[in-house]
Amino acid sequence: MNWEQLDWTALDRLREGFLTGAAAHGPYWQTPSDLASYDATYAERIGWKWDAVLRELASRQWRPPASARTVLDWGCGSGVAGRRVLQAFGAENFDALHLWDHSPLAREFAATRARETFPALTVSPFADAGQPIGLLVVSHVINELPPEALQTLLGLVARAQAVLWVEPGTHAASRQLIGVRETLTPAFDLIAPCPHQGPCGLLSPGNERHWCHFFAPPPMGVQNDSDWVRFGQRAGIDLRSLPYSYLVLEKKPAAAIPPAGAARILGRAEHFKGFARVLSCEAPGVEELELQKRADAELFKQLKKDASHPLYHWERTDRRITGATRV
Ligand SMILES: C[S@@+](CC[C@H](N)C(=O)[O-])C[C@H]1O[C@@H](n2cnc3c(N)ncnc32)[C@H](O)[C@@H]1O
């Protein structure tokens, strides 16, 4: 599909459903053209968030365990998440892609796109016969799920060897994901974004206003691309800002988890004249720390321009960062 063929009426209707919460009231895909227009726009933008997550996993040299031979994309929509994951880890390393969505149109569309992209891969709708699940992929679905559907999904999570789950970077979606995280730590190791395996520090009293989110960079040139600019304006989306929250889990014991003492900045560092403030997540908790520019000018600069969200090991005196190493 190209930009001239986009079904703007369908995109407007989808947007309305996402914004008002009507998307939670049952299947909303009406024609394959809805899905094609979504796939070229909203889903592509979701793909940029997946790219950021997958880059972070590559930088940590994490891969799904070799025994995870199948990918299940649950709530697949047009199937962007499953495709991004297969591209990142190599479709040749899996036996099959299974797709599930309560919309048959979505299952069909996602399967067709996946077969075009990975002709050698077996692609089929997911039929739950209680089988073990390899790599479970979930994307932008949590706020559409009534409690019983979330329980069904969590039942699949429990059977998965590894889980990659990306949601919008809103307070509500992040907080929902944190709720899920807390139920899973007995059985799973946390690979990302959490720098530790303990209880989520955002649940501590005083941290209610914060949430666990990050910002993905849009691809170069998008802000100057007239088609994307038009889409952004019509959809009411700031193309420069791609907030997301996520969870990557591997059944215990995972080969590699973040090292002791690791810290990750939530959201973005805030820069002021001569100092920066960050919300730092570490095993002892989530807290605001400050970095004086004069303490480490290089780090000060790095925090400003680095859109990735790496793990650090802070050198600090109380709430003052005095230096850092990437871990
Ligand atoms: C916002 S779309 C996201 C689609 C895709 N995962 C992505 O990231 O682009 C949410 C998808 O979840 C599906 N969905 C919503 N409730 C569901 C449920 N109870 N069971 C299965 N799929 C569901 C919708 O049909 C829709 O395709």
The ligand as a Gaussian input file, in Angstrom:
#p B3LYP/6-31G(d) Opt

LIG

0 1
 C       -4.014000      -1.621000      18.842000
 S       -4.109000      -3.160000      18.033000
 C       -2.413000      -3.674000      18.065000
 C       -2.138000      -4.667000      17.005000
 C       -0.695000      -5.135000      16.936000
 N       -0.367000      -5.999000      18.045000
 C        0.248000      -3.962000      16.834000
 O        1.083000      -3.765000      17.728000
 O        0.167000      -3.213000      15.841000
 C       -4.825000      -4.279000      19.240000
 C       -5.153000      -5.636000      18.651000
 O       -5.590000      -6.499000      19.705000
 C       -6.682000      -7.245000      19.263000
 N       -7.482000      -7.654000      20.424000
 C       -8.187000      -6.859000      21.252000
 N       -8.803000      -7.610000      22.195000
 C       -8.451000      -8.898000      21.970000
 C       -8.780000     -10.136000      22.597000
 N       -9.602000     -10.178000      23.623000
 N       -8.261000     -11.269000      22.084000
 C       -7.435000     -11.216000      21.008000
 N       -7.112000     -10.084000      20.352000
 C       -7.613000      -8.934000      20.834000
 C       -7.437000      -6.289000      18.335000
 O       -8.304000      -6.974000      17.437000
 C       -6.292000      -5.608000      17.636000
 O       -5.895000      -6.290000      16.481000

